[in-house]
């Protein structure tokens, strides 16, 4: 792997000395009807107000063909004039190649942040959806260790690329493993250390996703102990899900 390699062996023993609290009055990833969500920007803001939030980040999924970003940005700006909640404008973009190549929108000028996601495993032959990865594991075409290595490598490369353009956050980290039927035990402490080092070097904050239940409690603990900044993220598709924490509180 090209990123700095760093061991986090034994760091969990230092957790008692750290402040592990999250600011649950913020939601670092919400969706709207512009992409995969269901509700308008104003409806989402009203729900955030009812939940007692002080800040939310809009991070709808966007790609090269997303021509709605200017209208999206204007909607958020108009909503900002009507609320005291801090509204931050981001977009969720996919890593699509093993070298971290991103399916970026053509115009990033409207964005305050980029939320990087790895929903399919970037392989030399192209991205493999979780179901395809599971089939390749069953067929012996991939091993669990190879999947973990490829996923972390693509994630590290992706946040490195994204950080050149805007402040970066990592969406539903490593959730592809569970979708492909793999336990997070396949992630060695060395791999987690590599991811942690890349997040620190790029200033990437890691989302703890309520909707995707990721990363796992073990990975959360190791990342936090390694000095990575973590933020609560509902990944809400519906306004009623904004700022509602169950999994986040448990981890």
Buried (B, 14 or more C-beta within 10 A) or exposed (E): BEBEEBEBEEBBEEEEEEEEEBEBBBBBBBBBBBBEBBBBBBBBBBBBBEBEBBBBBBBBBBBEEBEBBEEBBEBBEEBBEEBEBEBBBBBBBBBBBBBBBBBBBEEBEBBBBBBBBBBBBBBEEEBBBBEBBBBBBEEEEBEBEBBBBBBBBBBBBBBBBBBEBBBBBBBBBBBBBBBBEBEBEBBBBBBBBBBBBBBBBBEBBBBBBBBBBBBBEBBBBBBBBBEBBBBBBBBBBBBBBBBBBEBBEEB
